[in-house]
Amino acid sequence: MAVWEVFRQEREGQPFQHGGSLEAPNREFADAYAREFYGRRDESFALWIVPREAVLEVREPYVAPVFDRDYRRVDGYSIKVKLKEARELAGTPSG
């Protein structure tokens, strides 16, 4: 028996969320089980059914470091500070 992950969308346009897992011998049974468990009472607008081995796990940091996102902050960033840091890295005197 294979394990299948079910992602469901409650209403059109909303993001998909993980609904749960189920065991089924093949795709056809997984489809039928998912429809029964997650769509029987119209609680889902759409379903995605994916074999567990097809889901990729990301373990490495996937968010950009904070210094790469300073421009998105409400208070912004000081260009003078950035220039000073760049000059120090380049080994030229700040002026």
C-alpha positions as CSV (number, residue, x, y, z in Angstrom):
1,M,0.0,0.0,0.0
2,A,1.3,3.4,-0.9
3,V,0.8,6.5,1.2
4,W,-0.8,9.5,-0.6
5,E,-0.9,13.1,0.6
6,V,-4.1,15.0,0.1
7,F,-4.2,18.8,-0.3
8,R,-7.6,20.5,-0.4
9,Q,-9.0,23.9,-1.4
10,E,-12.1,25.0,0.5
11,R,-13.2,27.6,-1.9
12,E,-12.2,28.7,-5.4
13,G,-9.2,31.0,-5.3
14,Q,-8.0,30.0,-1.8
15,P,-4.7,28.3,-1.3
16,F,-4.4,24.6,-1.0
17,Q,-3.8,23.2,2.5
18,H,-2.7,19.8,3.6
19,G,-5.8,17.8,4.4
20,G,-4.2,14.6,5.5
21,S,-2.7,11.3,4.4
22,L,-4.3,8.0,3.2
23,E,-3.2,4.6,2.2
24,A,-4.3,3.2,-1.2
25,P,-2.9,0.5,-3.5
26,N,-3.0,2.8,-6.6
27,R,-4.0,6.2,-7.9
28,E,-7.6,5.2,-8.7
29,F,-8.3,4.0,-5.1
30,A,-6.5,7.1,-3.7
31,D,-8.7,9.3,-5.9
32,A,-11.9,7.5,-4.6
33,Y,-10.8,7.6,-1.0
34,A,-9.8,11.3,-1.1
35,R,-13.2,12.2,-2.7
36,E,-14.9,10.2,0.0
37,F,-12.9,11.6,2.9
38,Y,-12.5,15.2,1.8
39,G,-15.3,15.9,-0.7
40,R,-18.3,14.0,0.4
41,R,-20.0,16.9,2.1
42,D,-18.8,19.5,-0.4
43,E,-16.2,20.7,2.1
44,S,-13.6,20.9,-0.6
45,F,-13.7,22.8,-3.9
46,A,-10.7,21.0,-5.3
47,L,-8.3,18.2,-4.3
48,W,-4.7,17.4,-5.1
49,I,-3.6,13.8,-4.5
50,V,0.1,13.2,-4.5
51,P,2.2,10.1,-3.7
52,R,4.2,10.8,-0.6
53,E,7.5,10.0,-2.4
54,A,6.7,12.8,-4.9
55,V,6.7,15.4,-2.1
56,L,10.1,17.1,-1.8
57,E,11.4,18.2,1.6
58,V,13.5,21.3,1.8
59,R,16.0,21.3,4.7
60,E,18.4,24.0,3.6
61,P,17.5,27.6,4.5
62,Y,15.4,28.9,1.7
63,V,14.8,32.4,3.0
64,A,17.1,35.2,1.9
65,P,19.3,36.6,4.7
66,V,18.0,39.7,6.4
67,F,20.7,42.0,4.8
68,D,19.3,41.1,1.4
69,R,15.8,42.3,2.4
70,D,16.5,45.6,4.1
71,Y,14.8,47.6,1.3
72,R,11.5,45.9,2.2
73,R,11.4,47.2,5.7
74,V,9.1,50.1,6.6
75,D,12.0,52.2,7.9
76,G,14.1,51.5,4.9
77,Y,17.9,51.5,5.1
78,S,20.6,54.1,5.1
79,I,22.6,54.3,1.9
80,K,25.4,56.0,3.8
81,V,25.8,52.8,6.0
82,K,25.7,50.6,2.9
83,L,28.4,52.7,1.2
84,K,30.6,52.7,4.3
85,E,30.3,48.9,4.5
86,A,31.2,48.6,0.8
87,R,34.2,50.8,1.1
88,E,35.5,48.9,4.2
89,L,35.1,45.6,2.3
90,A,37.0,47.1,-0.7
91,G,39.7,48.5,1.6
92,T,39.2,52.1,0.5
93,P,39.0,55.0,3.0
94,S,35.6,56.4,3.7
95,G,35.2,60.0,2.9
